[in-house]
Amino acid sequence: MCNNRNEKKAKRRELSSLIDNAKQIIKRFTKHYGSLEPLWQKIKYKSDVRSPISKLMEVCEDDDFKLFQKN
């Protein structure tokens, strides 16, 4: 929590700056790719495919259950 007025103002400026930067990044991305669809596809891939596979590989690296071995 911010205790004094100056801390609150600084935090508001920081958040405002972060929001403005995010807006600029989104604007550049949509200008380059035409839409946000490529970004959503990447997020979907990461959450639906890459993350579960990474978790599976971590479990399989256990000595009791070595399925994926590094050569």
Secondary structure, DSSP 4 states (H G I P E B T S, - for coil): ---SHHHHHHHHHHHHHHHHHHHHHHHHHHHHHSSSHHHHHHHHHIIIIIHHHHHHHHHHTSTT---S---
